[in-house]
Amino acid sequence: MKRKVMAVEEDSSDNHGVAWWRGPLLGKGGFASVYLAFLKKPKLRRAFYPPLMAVKSAEVSSSSSLQKEKEAFNHLRDCPYILECYGEETTMSKDGKMLYNLLLEYASGGTLANLMKRSGGCGLPESNVKRYTRSIIKGIDYIHCHDYVHCDLKPDNVLLIPGGDGDSVPKIGDFGLAKKVQKTRKRKLDCSIARTAFYMAPETLVNNIQEFPSDIWALGCMVFEMFTGKSLWACERIADRYELPKIPSWISKDGKDFLKGCLVKNHLFRFTIEMLLIHPFVSGIDDIDSSEFGEIVD
């Protein structure tokens, strides 16, 4: 079921926060608009917010997804592989329009989708694929350890934050569709699913099931796209339980094995996040310096 909610109009320049000015529009989705925001007093030593932020906004009457996202961020703090949320604020424009705003870390490097587009459809070097994949896996592991399923992992929702060594660190964002794992033994179908079909797991497409393995499938789709610059396949082929994804022969042995473990049609036999963390494809990649981006809290 597709969510239809009202995004913020582009002309919201007067709708500022208590400590920040709303800047230019960065992007617009189905249920929110994202703006660059500037701290009003950036030279203040004890400023709670950074000098630059991304502000994700929707009209209060249509902000249920944003408020759900804020709830997820409350449980997913202090991980250097997840976008940082600085808080929430309600603002009002001169014409009386009330907005709900999420104050987020600004990803000046854009998205993983932007990066792949710049490759001209040729994919990324394997060294970069390994490094980005390692960071994304660590983010997924943190999400799953806190009993959440992201439910909408895709290159557009992986943000690139410049690191101290000049390389970008991928961070997972957009938790508007994230959900808590059901603790009951009886599986419940989630009829409110609304995510990008290209990254949707077979069990989600066919039976509306979204659990930890669904995020692993989406990860496999992203890694395939990072390698090749192309989507894995169309959604009608995902639902065919007998058709297996065709992995290019030029991908390294470890890369192919990693992809095959993620892209298993039967979710019961898909690699777990614990298996992926120690897989040879990414196990030799160093983690980022936690002192630079915030210590990971288990």
Backbone bond lengths (Angstrom), bond angles and torsions (degrees), N, CA, C in turn:
res aa  C-N    CA-C-N  psi(-1)  N-CA   C-N-CA  omega(-1)  CA-C   N-CA-C  phi
1 M - - - 1.452 - - 1.522 108.75 -
2 K 1.290 117.61 124.12 1.448 122.32 -176.97 1.526 110.29 -84.41
3 R 1.336 114.81 131.96 1.460 119.08 179.62 1.514 109.67 -81.24
4 K 1.305 116.29 133.16 1.460 121.13 176.95 1.523 108.55 -120.46
5 V 1.308 115.22 102.53 1.453 120.23 178.39 1.508 108.71 -131.66
6 M 1.297 116.79 162.23 1.455 121.34 -172.39 1.526 111.24 -88.49
7 A 1.322 116.32 123.39 1.458 120.57 175.57 1.522 109.40 -83.80
8 V 1.328 115.61 165.02 1.453 120.49 -179.68 1.516 109.63 -72.62
9 E 1.325 116.13 140.10 1.453 119.86 175.99 1.528 109.29 -68.12
10 E 1.340 115.32 152.45 1.450 120.10 -175.41 1.523 111.88 -64.23
11 D 1.319 118.40 -31.21 1.457 121.19 -177.17 1.529 110.08 -86.77
12 S 1.333 116.11 76.30 1.463 120.63 179.98 1.515 110.24 -125.77
13 S 1.318 116.56 30.21 1.454 121.50 -173.38 1.524 112.86 -63.50
14 D 1.338 118.06 -20.38 1.465 120.24 -178.47 1.516 111.94 -91.70
15 N 1.332 117.81 -2.28 1.461 122.22 -173.36 1.529 110.33 -93.48
16 H 1.337 116.38 69.84 1.454 121.20 -174.28 1.527 111.09 -92.65
17 G 1.338 115.56 164.50 1.451 120.93 177.21 1.521 111.55 -93.84
18 V 1.312 115.12 -177.19 1.461 120.23 -179.42 1.524 110.43 -66.20
19 A 1.355 116.93 -42.06 1.467 120.49 -174.88 1.525 113.22 -113.93
20 W 1.330 118.31 3.02 1.465 119.97 -174.56 1.526 111.89 -140.79
21 W 1.346 114.59 152.49 1.458 122.19 175.28 1.516 108.65 -100.99
22 R 1.329 116.85 136.22 1.465 121.09 175.64 1.527 109.27 -77.99
23 G 1.332 116.43 125.17 1.455 122.03 -179.03 1.519 112.09 -102.05
24 P 1.332 117.42 -153.06 1.469 121.69 -175.88 1.523 113.31 -69.54
25 L 1.326 114.98 156.45 1.452 122.10 178.21 1.529 109.78 -68.94
26 L 1.339 116.64 130.47 1.462 121.50 177.69 1.519 111.98 -98.03
27 G 1.312 116.66 -32.82 1.458 120.50 -178.42 1.510 110.99 -174.67
28 K 1.323 115.12 161.95 1.464 120.42 -176.76 1.516 109.25 -138.31
29 G 1.347 116.48 126.55 1.454 121.46 179.22 1.508 111.55 -111.47
30 G 1.321 115.84 -166.49 1.449 120.65 -177.86 1.511 113.81 -73.37
31 F 1.344 117.31 -21.40 1.462 118.25 -176.09 1.522 113.32 -135.36
32 A 1.327 118.43 3.68 1.465 119.70 178.66 1.520 110.26 -160.99
33 S 1.321 115.36 159.50 1.454 122.47 173.13 1.523 108.28 -115.98
34 V 1.327 116.50 146.92 1.455 121.41 -177.92 1.526 109.21 -117.06
35 Y 1.331 115.62 129.07 1.455 122.12 -178.30 1.524 110.29 -121.80
36 L 1.308 115.05 152.70 1.456 120.12 168.20 1.525 107.07 -77.08
37 A 1.320 116.59 141.41 1.465 120.67 179.62 1.525 109.79 -130.57
38 F 1.328 115.52 143.34 1.456 122.41 -177.99 1.525 109.47 -116.50
39 L 1.305 115.57 135.28 1.459 119.98 176.92 1.528 109.26 -68.23
40 K 1.339 116.89 134.87 1.463 120.72 -176.75 1.521 112.26 -66.92
41 K 1.340 116.51 -35.17 1.463 120.45 179.00 1.521 109.27 -127.12
42 P 1.345 117.26 72.45 1.467 121.24 -174.18 1.518 114.39 -63.71
43 K 1.327 118.21 -20.33 1.461 120.82 -177.49 1.523 112.66 -86.51
44 L 1.327 116.13 -3.21 1.457 120.17 178.74 1.526 109.14 -68.17
45 R 1.319 117.57 120.56 1.464 121.20 -171.63 1.524 112.99 -62.01
46 R 1.315 116.62 -35.94 1.461 119.87 -175.31 1.525 111.62 -103.21
47 A 1.315 115.95 29.87 1.466 120.06 179.32 1.528 110.11 -61.73
48 F 1.329 115.95 133.82 1.466 120.90 -178.35 1.529 111.24 -72.65
49 Y 1.328 116.90 -32.08 1.454 122.26 -177.76 1.531 110.77 -102.99
50 P 1.336 117.90 154.62 1.467 120.65 173.87 1.524 110.24 -73.18
51 P 1.337 118.27 165.48 1.480 120.72 -177.92 1.525 113.10 -60.47
52 L 1.338 117.30 -34.36 1.464 121.88 178.25 1.516 109.69 -122.35
53 M 1.336 116.61 139.26 1.462 122.18 176.39 1.524 109.27 -140.05
54 A 1.314 115.13 167.51 1.457 121.62 167.27 1.525 106.96 -107.80
55 V 1.327 116.91 129.26 1.465 121.16 -179.89 1.529 108.41 -111.06
56 K 1.307 115.40 119.05 1.464 122.09 -179.13 1.521 107.54 -100.06
57 S 1.329 116.67 120.64 1.464 120.40 -168.13 1.517 113.04 -130.41
58 A 1.326 115.22 146.80 1.463 122.71 172.60 1.520 107.77 -150.15
59 E 1.316 116.66 156.10 1.463 119.24 175.27 1.525 109.30 -59.92
60 V 1.314 115.67 140.94 1.466 120.81 -175.32 1.528 111.31 -53.06
61 S 1.319 116.96 -39.44 1.464 120.92 -178.06 1.526 112.48 -66.86
62 S 1.342 117.47 -16.99 1.465 121.59 -178.25 1.521 111.79 -123.09
63 S 1.324 116.43 29.03 1.466 119.88 -171.43 1.526 114.13 -105.47
64 S 1.326 118.39 18.31 1.466 119.67 -176.36 1.532 111.98 -61.00
65 S 1.338 117.62 -37.78 1.465 120.43 179.03 1.524 111.23 -67.00
66 L 1.323 116.58 -39.84 1.459 119.90 178.21 1.525 111.01 -66.00
67 Q 1.329 116.88 -39.53 1.452 119.80 179.08 1.529 110.98 -68.06
68 K 1.325 116.30 -34.38 1.463 120.93 175.17 1.529 109.82 -66.22
69 E 1.318 116.07 -38.89 1.464 120.47 177.67 1.526 110.92 -63.04
70 K 1.331 116.41 -41.72 1.470 120.05 177.91 1.524 110.98 -61.39
71 E 1.321 117.25 -39.41 1.466 120.75 177.97 1.520 111.03 -61.57
72 A 1.343 116.83 -41.29 1.465 120.22 177.55 1.525 110.36 -64.28
73 F 1.330 117.29 -44.41 1.462 120.70 179.03 1.530 111.59 -59.94
74 N 1.328 117.67 -31.85 1.467 120.93 178.59 1.525 111.67 -60.58
75 H 1.338 116.39 -28.74 1.462 121.33 -178.41 1.526 112.47 -96.82
76 L 1.312 117.31 -5.77 1.466 120.82 -173.09 1.525 110.81 -124.05
77 R 1.310 116.24 50.16 1.460 121.43 -178.32 1.531 111.52 -88.48
78 D 1.316 115.24 158.73 1.467 123.10 167.33 1.519 114.65 63.80
79 C 1.311 116.98 34.23 1.463 121.05 173.05 1.529 107.99 -115.41
80 P 1.324 119.12 124.49 1.469 120.94 -176.99 1.522 114.10 -72.04
81 Y 1.325 117.28 0.04 1.465 120.94 179.69 1.523 111.91 -112.15
82 I 1.335 116.09 9.20 1.458 122.40 177.28 1.524 108.01 -125.77
83 L 1.324 117.00 136.61 1.457 121.76 -178.76 1.530 109.75 -56.66
84 E 1.298 116.20 139.56 1.458 120.33 -178.06 1.523 111.06 -85.66
85 C 1.320 115.53 137.89 1.462 122.20 175.78 1.523 108.06 -111.20
86 Y 1.337 116.44 126.38 1.457 120.96 -176.14 1.526 113.21 -94.31
87 G 1.323 116.27 -12.45 1.452 117.95 179.34 1.518 112.30 147.42
88 E 1.316 115.59 -168.22 1.460 122.64 -178.61 1.520 108.56 -136.48
89 E 1.321 115.40 157.32 1.464 119.26 179.60 1.528 108.92 -160.70
90 T 1.307 115.94 142.20 1.459 121.31 174.61 1.525 108.40 -100.95
91 T 1.321 116.45 131.99 1.466 120.77 179.82 1.525 109.42 -125.74
92 M 1.326 115.21 164.71 1.458 120.18 179.96 1.528 109.85 -134.20
93 S 1.320 115.58 133.39 1.459 120.70 179.45 1.534 110.03 -82.17
94 K 1.320 115.83 172.70 1.466 120.91 -179.08 1.525 112.22 -63.85
95 D 1.343 115.62 -27.22 1.468 118.56 179.86 1.524 112.46 -91.13
96 G 1.347 116.77 10.74 1.460 120.60 174.50 1.520 115.32 87.92
97 K 1.318 118.58 10.13 1.467 121.63 179.62 1.531 109.91 -81.44
98 M 1.336 117.49 124.23 1.456 121.90 -179.02 1.523 110.07 -95.07
99 L 1.329 115.27 132.23 1.459 121.31 179.92 1.515 110.51 -119.74
100 Y 1.340 114.86 143.60 1.461 121.11 170.37 1.520 106.48 -99.00
101 N 1.338 117.66 129.47 1.459 122.40 -173.94 1.521 111.52 -123.94
102 L 1.337 115.99 132.73 1.459 122.10 169.86 1.518 107.76 -102.53
103 L 1.316 117.19 129.17 1.460 122.64 -179.03 1.525 108.33 -98.53
104 L 1.333 116.18 114.17 1.456 121.79 -170.30 1.520 112.61 -123.55
105 E 1.318 114.71 161.86 1.453 121.69 174.24 1.532 109.60 -61.55
106 Y 1.309 116.14 135.50 1.464 121.37 -179.56 1.525 110.32 -86.30
107 A 1.323 115.94 122.59 1.465 121.92 -179.94 1.522 108.74 -97.08
108 S 1.329 116.14 90.52 1.465 119.82 -176.89 1.527 112.33 -69.18
109 G 1.346 116.68 -15.67 1.466 119.94 178.08 1.514 113.77 -85.18
110 G 1.339 117.09 0.80 1.457 120.08 -179.65 1.520 111.82 79.53
111 T 1.313 116.30 -150.88 1.463 121.86 -178.33 1.525 110.41 -113.40
112 L 1.328 114.65 164.97 1.469 119.60 174.57 1.520 110.33 -61.44
113 A 1.319 117.05 -33.70 1.474 121.26 176.84 1.526 110.82 -62.20
114 N 1.342 116.91 -43.31 1.470 121.02 177.28 1.518 110.94 -59.73
115 L 1.337 115.78 -43.65 1.464 120.89 -178.71 1.524 111.06 -61.92
116 M 1.318 116.87 -42.09 1.462 120.03 -179.16 1.523 111.71 -69.94
117 K 1.322 116.20 -33.66 1.469 119.08 176.27 1.516 111.34 -63.67
118 R 1.338 115.47 -36.81 1.464 119.76 179.54 1.526 112.08 -68.75
119 S 1.336 116.34 -16.87 1.469 119.33 177.97 1.523 112.00 -76.75
120 G 1.343 116.63 -6.86 1.461 120.55 178.64 1.512 113.76 71.32
121 G 1.334 117.32 27.98 1.456 120.60 178.65 1.517 113.64 79.22
122 C 1.334 117.03 12.64 1.472 120.87 -177.94 1.525 112.74 -99.26
123 G 1.314 117.95 -6.25 1.453 120.09 -177.27 1.517 112.28 82.25
124 L 1.327 115.70 178.30 1.458 122.40 -177.77 1.525 110.54 -106.78
125 P 1.326 118.20 156.78 1.470 120.42 174.21 1.524 110.63 -57.81
126 E 1.328 117.05 145.40 1.464 119.96 -175.99 1.524 112.24 -59.84
127 S 1.320 117.81 -33.49 1.464 119.80 178.50 1.526 110.78 -60.44
128 N 1.338 117.02 -39.15 1.462 120.99 177.64 1.522 111.29 -71.46
129 V 1.338 116.44 -39.33 1.464 120.34 178.39 1.530 109.78 -59.16
130 K 1.313 116.51 -44.06 1.467 120.68 179.51 1.529 110.83 -61.39
131 R 1.318 115.77 -47.36 1.464 120.06 -175.77 1.528 111.35 -65.64
132 Y 1.330 117.05 -45.30 1.460 120.10 179.08 1.529 110.89 -65.17
133 T 1.338 115.92 -40.55 1.464 119.96 -179.13 1.515 110.88 -62.53
134 R 1.334 116.84 -42.10 1.455 120.96 179.47 1.536 111.08 -58.21
135 S 1.320 116.21 -45.57 1.466 119.92 -179.95 1.521 111.52 -64.57
136 I 1.335 116.80 -42.76 1.469 120.50 179.99 1.519 110.59 -63.81
137 I 1.342 116.94 -40.90 1.467 120.56 178.33 1.529 110.27 -60.31
138 K 1.337 116.49 -43.48 1.461 119.17 179.93 1.533 111.21 -62.78
139 G 1.331 115.77 -36.50 1.456 119.27 176.69 1.523 112.07 -66.88
140 I 1.333 116.59 -43.68 1.472 120.73 178.16 1.520 110.12 -62.36
141 D 1.326 117.03 -42.27 1.465 121.11 179.33 1.529 110.02 -58.17
142 Y 1.316 117.26 -43.71 1.468 121.06 179.64 1.529 110.58 -64.10
143 I 1.326 116.35 -42.03 1.466 121.11 178.69 1.523 110.65 -61.48
144 H 1.338 116.72 -47.51 1.465 121.21 -178.40 1.531 111.52 -67.71
145 C 1.332 117.30 -36.39 1.469 120.48 178.42 1.527 112.07 -63.70
146 H 1.326 116.14 -22.37 1.466 120.93 177.57 1.528 111.36 -100.30
147 D 1.339 115.52 20.44 1.470 122.89 173.03 1.520 113.82 63.82
148 Y 1.315 116.74 32.54 1.461 121.66 174.58 1.520 110.01 -115.10
149 V 1.331 115.94 146.60 1.459 123.25 166.49 1.525 105.66 -110.24
150 H 1.332 117.68 130.05 1.464 119.90 -176.37 1.518 111.39 -67.17
151 C 1.332 116.87 -45.82 1.471 124.47 174.42 1.534 114.73 75.49
152 D 1.323 118.85 -3.64 1.473 118.89 179.65 1.530 110.97 -149.74
153 L 1.321 115.98 44.12 1.459 119.92 177.96 1.521 109.74 -73.34
154 K 1.311 115.78 126.43 1.463 122.82 178.28 1.532 107.64 -164.82
155 P 1.329 118.55 163.03 1.467 120.77 -176.58 1.526 113.88 -57.30
156 D 1.334 118.57 -31.20 1.461 121.03 178.34 1.518 112.60 -66.25
157 N 1.333 117.02 -22.03 1.459 121.20 -177.54 1.522 113.07 -103.74
158 V 1.328 116.50 12.56 1.466 122.02 172.15 1.522 106.98 -110.23
159 L 1.329 116.41 114.02 1.463 122.50 -174.90 1.521 110.65 -98.33
160 L 1.322 117.34 145.68 1.462 122.19 -177.10 1.528 110.17 -105.87
161 I 1.327 115.26 117.96 1.459 122.56 -179.02 1.531 108.22 -108.39
162 P 1.336 118.26 124.37 1.465 119.89 178.96 1.521 111.85 -58.87
163 G 1.346 116.57 133.59 1.455 121.38 178.33 1.510 111.48 -98.82
164 G 1.327 116.35 173.96 1.445 121.06 -177.30 1.511 113.81 -67.70
165 D 1.356 117.66 -24.37 1.455 121.06 -178.06 1.525 112.31 -92.76
166 G 1.318 117.11 8.20 1.459 120.46 179.70 1.508 114.22 93.76
167 D 1.338 117.43 -14.31 1.462 121.16 177.22 1.527 109.66 -88.50
168 S 1.329 115.27 156.42 1.463 120.58 178.41 1.519 110.70 -91.56
169 V 1.312 116.04 142.63 1.462 122.31 176.88 1.522 108.74 -104.63
170 P 1.338 117.92 119.63 1.465 120.04 177.65 1.531 110.93 -71.77
171 K 1.318 115.67 134.09 1.462 120.93 176.39 1.527 109.19 -129.62
172 I 1.312 115.91 138.57 1.464 121.37 -179.12 1.525 109.72 -80.83
173 G 1.323 116.11 132.47 1.460 121.44 177.43 1.515 110.99 -132.57
174 D 1.319 115.86 -170.21 1.467 124.98 178.57 1.528 112.43 57.07
175 F 1.315 115.64 83.20 1.464 122.19 -179.47 1.531 111.90 -103.94
176 G 1.328 116.87 26.12 1.460 120.26 -178.53 1.511 114.20 -66.25
177 L 1.346 117.30 -22.62 1.466 121.26 179.23 1.530 112.20 -107.73
178 A 1.337 116.99 -0.26 1.465 120.16 -177.83 1.525 110.53 -61.80
179 K 1.328 115.35 148.42 1.465 118.76 179.70 1.517 110.40 -141.17
180 K 1.314 115.15 152.55 1.451 121.99 175.11 1.522 109.52 -74.47
181 V 1.318 116.41 143.41 1.457 121.03 179.13 1.523 109.28 -70.99
182 Q 1.338 116.14 136.69 1.461 120.45 177.02 1.523 109.47 -69.92
183 K 1.332 116.84 129.96 1.459 121.18 -177.70 1.533 112.96 -87.72
184 T 1.325 116.76 -7.01 1.461 119.76 -179.58 1.518 110.35 -82.77
185 R 1.324 116.82 155.97 1.459 121.02 178.40 1.520 111.38 -71.30
186 K 1.326 115.44 -33.38 1.456 119.51 -179.35 1.521 109.71 -73.45
187 R 1.329 116.40 124.43 1.455 120.79 -178.57 1.523 110.09 -76.60
188 K 1.318 114.94 134.17 1.460 120.54 178.40 1.517 109.76 -109.08
189 L 1.313 116.24 135.70 1.454 120.28 176.93 1.515 109.54 -81.10
190 D 1.315 115.57 138.72 1.462 121.01 -179.51 1.521 108.49 -103.94
191 C 1.323 116.37 104.87 1.463 120.92 -176.12 1.524 112.49 -85.51
192 S 1.332 118.18 1.63 1.458 120.77 -178.82 1.530 112.07 -98.27
193 I 1.332 116.51 15.91 1.460 120.89 -175.77 1.523 110.66 -63.55
194 A 1.318 115.87 131.54 1.465 121.42 175.90 1.513 107.44 -151.23
195 R 1.313 117.13 97.18 1.446 121.11 -179.18 1.516 109.19 -145.31
196 T 1.331 117.02 173.22 1.450 121.30 -176.43 1.516 110.16 -72.06
197 A 1.341 116.76 124.24 1.462 121.98 -172.15 1.520 112.80 -61.01
198 F 1.343 118.01 -32.98 1.462 120.34 -176.92 1.525 112.81 -62.03
199 Y 1.327 117.39 -23.18 1.466 121.13 -177.16 1.531 111.67 -113.15
200 M 1.309 115.99 11.78 1.463 121.46 -177.41 1.525 110.59 -82.64
201 A 1.331 116.44 131.63 1.466 121.58 -179.88 1.525 110.76 -70.60
202 P 1.346 117.69 153.59 1.476 120.53 179.96 1.520 113.16 -55.91
203 E 1.348 117.52 -41.03 1.466 119.94 -178.25 1.526 111.41 -68.40
204 T 1.331 116.68 -26.59 1.460 120.80 176.71 1.519 110.30 -74.86
205 L 1.324 116.21 -45.90 1.460 121.45 -178.24 1.518 111.92 -64.95
206 V 1.330 116.59 -39.03 1.470 120.79 -174.23 1.530 112.09 -89.45
207 N 1.357 116.86 -44.13 1.463 120.24 -171.79 1.529 114.82 -119.52
208 N 1.340 117.69 8.65 1.472 121.27 -179.90 1.525 113.40 58.54
209 I 1.340 116.91 31.81 1.460 121.54 179.40 1.522 109.28 -99.62
210 Q 1.331 116.18 126.80 1.461 121.87 175.99 1.518 109.30 -127.99
211 E 1.330 115.42 107.42 1.450 122.04 178.77 1.524 108.34 -134.37
212 F 1.322 117.14 -174.19 1.464 119.92 -177.78 1.536 113.55 -50.29
213 P 1.342 119.62 -44.66 1.471 119.61 -179.12 1.531 113.51 -60.67
214 S 1.325 117.43 -23.80 1.468 119.81 178.91 1.526 110.79 -64.89
215 D 1.326 116.79 -37.07 1.463 120.52 176.03 1.526 111.20 -67.46
216 I 1.338 116.91 -33.57 1.475 120.80 179.09 1.521 110.08 -66.52
217 W 1.322 117.12 -40.87 1.467 120.40 176.60 1.537 110.36 -59.85
218 A 1.331 116.05 -46.44 1.467 120.22 179.87 1.527 110.62 -61.62
219 L 1.325 117.01 -37.41 1.468 120.72 176.27 1.526 110.07 -60.77
220 G 1.335 116.77 -45.40 1.464 120.40 178.34 1.519 111.93 -58.82
221 C 1.331 116.44 -40.85 1.471 120.52 178.01 1.527 110.88 -62.20
222 M 1.337 116.33 -40.43 1.467 119.77 179.71 1.522 111.53 -68.13
223 V 1.325 117.08 -41.27 1.464 120.13 179.79 1.530 109.96 -64.95
224 F 1.334 117.10 -41.46 1.462 121.01 176.33 1.525 110.24 -58.53
225 E 1.317 116.26 -43.20 1.469 120.95 -178.48 1.522 111.48 -69.66
226 M 1.336 116.88 -35.34 1.459 119.23 176.01 1.529 110.67 -63.56
227 F 1.325 116.42 -39.49 1.465 120.94 179.16 1.530 112.12 -67.48
228 T 1.333 116.06 -45.92 1.468 120.52 -167.30 1.518 114.65 -104.55
229 G 1.339 117.28 -20.39 1.457 120.07 -174.63 1.510 113.48 79.11
230 K 1.343 117.08 7.47 1.467 122.03 -177.08 1.520 110.64 -132.07
231 S 1.340 116.10 154.13 1.464 121.14 176.01 1.517 109.99 -68.03
232 L 1.332 115.34 154.45 1.464 120.91 -176.73 1.514 111.98 -62.49
233 W 1.343 116.88 -55.13 1.455 122.09 178.25 1.525 110.12 -174.06
234 A 1.325 115.67 176.62 1.466 121.26 -179.81 1.518 110.69 -78.63
235 C 1.340 115.83 157.98 1.464 120.18 -173.35 1.521 112.88 -64.67
236 E 1.354 118.79 -30.78 1.469 118.79 -179.81 1.521 111.41 -66.90
237 R 1.326 117.69 -24.71 1.455 121.13 178.07 1.525 111.14 -82.87
238 I 1.346 117.20 -25.55 1.457 120.10 175.89 1.521 110.22 -62.94
239 A 1.334 116.56 -38.36 1.460 121.35 -176.61 1.522 112.73 -72.70
240 D 1.330 119.11 -15.79 1.468 122.62 178.77 1.526 108.75 -76.98
241 R 1.312 116.98 107.10 1.463 119.67 -173.05 1.526 113.26 -70.71
242 Y 1.326 117.66 -12.95 1.458 120.87 -178.24 1.528 113.01 -95.00
243 E 1.319 117.15 -16.80 1.460 119.54 -177.68 1.523 110.25 -90.29
244 L 1.325 115.81 127.15 1.453 121.30 -179.51 1.528 109.74 -102.69
245 P 1.323 117.10 148.44 1.468 119.07 179.09 1.524 111.56 -65.74
246 K 1.317 115.94 143.00 1.464 121.72 179.51 1.526 108.54 -94.39
247 I 1.320 115.77 113.80 1.454 121.77 -177.78 1.524 108.81 -97.57
248 P 1.321 118.86 125.34 1.464 122.07 -177.74 1.529 112.78 -54.64
249 S 1.321 116.90 141.12 1.469 122.08 -176.49 1.524 112.43 -67.95
250 W 1.338 117.56 -22.99 1.463 119.73 -176.07 1.516 113.78 -77.92
251 I 1.338 117.47 -11.77 1.467 119.97 176.41 1.519 108.86 -70.08
252 S 1.316 117.37 142.81 1.468 121.95 -177.36 1.529 111.49 -57.92
253 K 1.317 116.19 160.86 1.462 121.69 -179.99 1.522 111.34 -57.83
254 D 1.340 116.34 -46.78 1.468 119.85 179.38 1.523 111.37 -64.33
255 G 1.342 116.14 -38.80 1.456 119.94 178.82 1.515 112.26 -63.83
256 K 1.331 116.35 -42.90 1.467 120.03 178.74 1.521 111.11 -65.19
257 D 1.322 117.52 -40.98 1.463 120.52 -179.89 1.521 110.28 -65.51
258 F 1.319 117.06 -39.11 1.468 121.51 177.70 1.523 110.09 -61.21
259 L 1.329 116.70 -48.28 1.461 121.08 -179.48 1.524 111.51 -62.80
260 K 1.322 116.78 -42.85 1.471 119.91 -179.73 1.519 111.15 -62.49
261 G 1.339 117.00 -34.70 1.465 120.19 178.87 1.516 113.17 -71.28
262 C 1.331 116.57 -30.15 1.466 120.45 178.54 1.520 112.26 -81.35
263 L 1.336 116.41 -34.08 1.465 121.21 -170.14 1.523 112.10 -102.45
264 V 1.319 115.74 45.02 1.467 122.15 173.73 1.518 107.94 -85.80
265 K 1.330 117.48 126.35 1.471 120.49 -176.50 1.529 112.29 -60.68
266 N 1.334 116.84 -41.59 1.465 120.89 178.75 1.527 108.36 -82.96
267 H 1.336 116.38 112.31 1.464 120.18 -173.92 1.522 113.55 -63.02
268 L 1.344 117.37 -20.37 1.457 120.65 179.99 1.523 111.75 -69.69
269 F 1.327 117.33 -21.26 1.462 121.52 -177.65 1.530 112.56 -110.11
270 R 1.315 117.04 7.98 1.457 120.95 178.86 1.532 109.58 -74.19
271 F 1.327 117.03 150.71 1.463 120.56 175.74 1.528 109.73 -58.18
272 T 1.330 116.31 144.13 1.456 121.26 174.55 1.526 108.90 -88.26
273 I 1.311 116.59 167.39 1.456 120.43 179.09 1.523 110.70 -64.09
274 E 1.341 117.11 -32.62 1.466 120.53 178.29 1.526 111.04 -65.77
275 M 1.328 116.96 -39.09 1.464 121.32 177.48 1.522 111.36 -66.96
276 L 1.324 116.85 -37.21 1.460 120.56 -178.44 1.527 111.65 -71.07
277 L 1.324 117.29 -33.39 1.465 120.72 -179.42 1.524 112.29 -62.80
278 I 1.336 117.55 -29.72 1.466 120.89 -178.72 1.523 111.89 -105.76
279 H 1.332 116.60 9.44 1.475 119.42 -179.24 1.527 109.40 -68.84
280 P 1.340 117.95 141.40 1.475 121.13 -179.09 1.524 114.25 -56.29
281 F 1.331 117.59 -24.90 1.466 120.04 -178.75 1.522 111.84 -62.69
282 V 1.338 116.95 -33.19 1.468 120.15 -176.72 1.523 113.90 -124.33
283 S 1.324 118.66 -7.87 1.465 120.36 -171.78 1.522 112.67 -67.22
284 G 1.331 118.45 -21.54 1.460 120.37 -179.87 1.512 113.91 -90.33
285 I 1.331 117.30 1.84 1.459 121.51 -178.01 1.523 109.50 -87.38
286 D 1.333 116.70 129.93 1.465 120.91 179.73 1.513 110.27 -73.17
287 D 1.327 115.82 141.05 1.459 120.69 173.32 1.523 108.93 -74.53
288 I 1.347 115.81 158.61 1.458 119.46 178.72 1.514 109.82 -71.19
289 D 1.300 114.91 160.75 1.457 121.23 179.44 1.515 109.90 -70.14
290 S 1.331 116.40 111.40 1.470 120.17 -175.31 1.519 112.25 -64.25
291 S 1.331 117.87 -24.38 1.459 119.73 179.66 1.518 111.65 -69.78
292 E 1.353 116.08 -19.24 1.456 119.74 -177.68 1.520 111.78 -86.89
293 F 1.336 116.63 -30.37 1.462 119.85 -174.35 1.528 112.41 -117.73
294 G 1.323 118.36 2.55 1.459 119.63 -178.19 1.519 110.20 108.25
295 E 1.275 118.44 135.89 1.451 122.70 -176.15 1.520 110.85 -71.43
296 I 1.347 115.64 139.60 1.459 120.64 177.12 1.516 108.83 -74.87
297 V 1.306 115.90 130.30 1.459 121.33 177.99 1.514 108.66 -109.46
298 D 1.316 116.53 121.40 1.466 120.04 -179.88 1.516 110.55 -82.64
